[in-house]
């Protein structure tokens, strides 16, 4: 009788304890993330890590069916990162301008390590991406974890001012996407409280110098984007794409960027 009761309780509690697209996975005690695995994926699988915008959530990102559909087409795990409260813990952010990005570095590493215990993860095919404040998170990871991710796709966001002079890790593939009439996060940035959004052109120039990328040349791109890009050692690319419009998001543009990075690996 006791064994039967124990088994019944196990059946009741296992779904609640499981984590995935509908339930949080916990790391570092108080941080969480969610992930989605496409059906029929065999062998080691790559993953794209999506950082949401200000006041977003991993749960909200997971409800975006276009992101799940993109994961299906790419054959990659979709990992929805979750900020600490409303926003990412980044250097010079308005709420705490004196903090560093160390907490988010630790968080990203913890998510990767935890995910690798849950799926057959290919560590050579990890892509970081994010929109708006999530783009700021993506740029920060590009600087701090260039040797961990195969590439980065920040969208409509870059560092808070002040932009770093250089990065402590090697340059990787990076494709920045931005609306040319964005007023929420303008290309040149804008003041918010005691700090300021960074200038995208300054960030690109810093990363270009850091990685030794060649002078950008025009590139063909879909979905109304105008892109220029330069190359560095080992075929790495630094690409800047704009489109006519404001603070809007398109998975089609992100998917093109991820596919381009994967094709270079």
Buried (B, 14 or more C-beta within 10 A) or exposed (E): EEEEEEEEEEEEEEEEEEBBBEBBBEBBEEBBBBBBBBEEBEEEBBBBBBBBBBEBBBBEBBEBEEBBBBBBEBBBBBBBBBBBEEBBBBBBBBEBBEEEBEBBBBBBBBBBEBBEEBBEBBEEBBBBBBBBBBBBBBBBBBBBBBEBBBBBBBBBBBBBBEBBEEBEBEBBBBBBBBBEBBEBBBBEBEEEEEBBBBBBEBBBEBBBEBBEBEEBEEBEBEBEBEBBBBBBEEEBBBBBBBBEEBBBBBBEBBBBBBEBBBEEE
